[in-house]
Amino acid sequence: WRAVGEKTRWMGALNNLGITQSYLNQESESTFRQLLDAVGDNLLERARVLLNLGMVFWNRKDFKNAELHYLSSTELSRQVGSAEIESRGWNNLGMMYQLSGNDSKAEDAYRKALALCQVTGDVEMRGLVLANFAELTEDYEGWEEALNILESAGQLAVVAEFRAELPENHPFHKMANNKWSKNLGGK
């Protein structure tokens, strides 16, 4: 696409390549750096690329660089008025803070993401943030409600992933088992 002057398609191809490389645990930072060069002064696209670079660093467990890129993405998104990208950045920051044990920062990030979901009306993102927030606060009923929101939005695979990735020692397992046994006539 670059050879025929289709810059937008070239940027899309680079983005897709970088995401694919990242999911396959291949080196993708150089692809995203090339994409940053291609987007130039387009701040909206730059925010999107920085969000993806944050994910690359997070996958590498380089949390300092992940945080830097997520924060840069949220700031640029705010500047250009993209609540959609900004909400994703805050949700990712919330997850990262939560996993590192910084619950107060995680809560703040999730609250910012939820406020932005109100602006965008993005039901799927709202469900994701609510599920993450409920895990943080150990609000089982809130978690189930969030998963119901995701199911209603057609995100069955995401719901299955949330349930499958819940750590064995998470209190929701006990709560779910109690709920299921009561529904089956247990105590």
RAQUI-V342701 format. One record per backbone hydrogen bond with DSSP energy under -1.0 kcal/mol. NH is the residue of the N-H (numbers start at 1). CO is the residue of the C=O. Records with the same first field share a line. If there is no record, write none. Layout:
# RAQUI-V342701
NH=CO + CO
This chain:
# RAQUI-V342701
5=2
6=1
7=5
10=6
11=7
12=8
13=9
14=10
15=11
16=12
17=13
18=14
19=15
20=16
21=17
22=18
23=19
24=20
25=22
26=21
32=28
33=29
34=30
35=31
36=32
37=33
38=34
39=35
40=36
42=39
43=41
46=42
47=43
48=44
49=45
50=46
51=47
52=48
53=49
54=50
55=51
56=52
57=53
58=54
59=55
60=56
61=58
62=57
63=61
66=62
67=63
68=64
69=65
70=66
71=67
72=68
73=69
74=70
75=71
76=72
77=73
78=74
79=75
80=76
82=77
83=81
86=82
87=83
88=84
89=85
90=86
91=87
92=88
93=89
94=90
95=91
96=92
97=93
98=94
99=95
100=96
101=98
102=97
103=101
106=102
107=103
108=104
109=105
110=106
111=107
112=108
113=109
114=110
115=111
116=112
117=113
118=114
119=115
120=116
121=117
123=121
126=122
127=123
128=124
129=125
130=126
131=127
132=128
133=129
134=130
135=131
136=132
137=133
139=134
140=138
143=139
144=140
145=141
146=142
147=143
148=144
149=145
150=146
151=147
152=148
153=149
154=151
155=150
159=155
160=156
161=157
162=158
163=159
164=160
165=161
170=167
173=170
175=171
176=172
177=173
178=174
179=175
180=176
181=177
182=178
183=179
184=180
185=182
186=181
